[in-house]
Amino acid sequence: MTDFITYTFSKYDRWSRDPFLGSLVFDLQLFAAEDEGRTEEPTEKKLREAREKGQVARTVELPQAAVVIFGFMVILIFGSWIYNTIASIARHYLSSFSRFHVTERSIFQEFMMVGFESGKILLPVFIAVIIAAILGNIIQVGFQVSTHPLKFDLKKIKFDPATVMKRVLFSKQVAMNLFKSVFKVLAIGFVAYLIIMSDLGAILRTPDVSIAMALRTIMMTAFKIIIWSAVLLLVLSIPDYFFQKREFIESLKMTKEEMKEELKETIGDPYVRARLREMQRQNLLRAMMSREVPKADVIVTNPTHYAVALKYDRVLMPAPTVVAKGEDSIALRIRELAKEHGVPIIENRPLAQEMYRRLEVGEIIPEDLFYAVSLIYGELYRSFPERFKYLREAI
């Protein structure tokens, strides 16, 4: 066992002696994140999955404080009734003890009676405590029910001495729990001292008063200590909640590889998505060409690399409009469709390149291209006067 401990500490030994201070100094890297490389903030999917598994950021101090406050407030409110009930039970047994016959049936009846009376006394306290515990958790994390923490998983049972020692001795969570424990002991002790000193005169007079008055004095002092201790827990729960939330987010941080894998799972492989987008674009272009190219007035080509289809309607359009365009294989398909439907094809390299580069489908030609396009439509009118006779006034 000694050899094992020596090996564990020698492997992860980062202590050194400060020659100036003469004290032990240790490396703060021992408190760094346990999983190196986890630098990315957890995604919504990661947080949602953790919540479904019952892993949430919460502090146990808030439910504890709420349980104590609610429970003792109920005791304070129903104190007289609880006292009278207990006194009634005590009087019953003290007055009828000599007439009590010990039989199996009588013991059972008395047991049921005492149980019923005790239940009446404890029921309000239990209800208040349960409500406080539920509210203390709902306020922090909302309403979430998960049975995942109850599942037994053998894969989680791993024994790594170095990791265990690191988590036990050099963990932020352990340091925070130690701080909270020390703070609670000191704070509650200080509060108890102040309250006892303020009530010291009444406590010292208890031998001279009735038993009921003495009990009342002691109970009120204890009640004040408990309530103020609960208030301190409530105050402590605020910074502890933010600490727990920060540690929770740190524990869920992801590596860049995990981010990529999750991205693939949620929205697919980026290469596949790019291919799907390309296929969708191709389908849209085919639909556009099969619908618009046969209705076009003219196809302006490069002659092979670019093809732009123009259409002009004097009623609907202020100027000729690009109804289809394409490059290489798409340009070839536009020319084929134009030939099939008798749409004129005119070669104009500069104009075709300029319109393809500057204009999108559905845009009208800009003013600086009016003259070049008018020459195209003039040639159409001269070649097909009957088909484009509506252009006479425009030209």
Order of alpha helices (4+ residues) and beta strands (2+ residues): alpha-beta-beta-alpha-alpha-alpha-alpha-alpha-alpha-alpha-alpha-alpha-alpha-beta-beta-beta-alpha-beta-alpha-alpha-alpha
